[in-house]
């Protein structure tokens, strides 16, 4: 018997899963379609499947609630983690800014020191040349 024939005879539209169960029951009987459908309805088939649907709906509702709780917990956990990470990023950016400022100061100081050393070297060379020339002049005059 096809599902559409069952629906036509009983006025009840089972899910595909439920119809597979009905089909197994029908195949296990040695009566015709019409008699099976009458007997199935008379023995409370519609009520039985309706109760099964209600139980399945309740199971699905519980599952939805559980998944929703998990989802909200994850959102909360990730929101907290995101906040921690954003705070860490702010802190690291502050550290980076401070390091850049210190590096700039060091470069500035180092650059000035290099200039000063160059000036001192030039002055010492000039002084050394002067002393050397002076000594050479004195030794020539003596």
ABEGO torsion letter per residue (X at the ends): XBAAAAAAAAGBBBBAAAAAAAAAAAAABABBAAAAAAAAAAAGAAAAAAAAAAAAAAAAAAAAAAAAAAAAAAAAAAAAAAAAAAAAAAAAAAAAAAAAAAAAAAAAAAAAAAAAAAAAAAAAAAAAAAAAAAAAAAAAAX
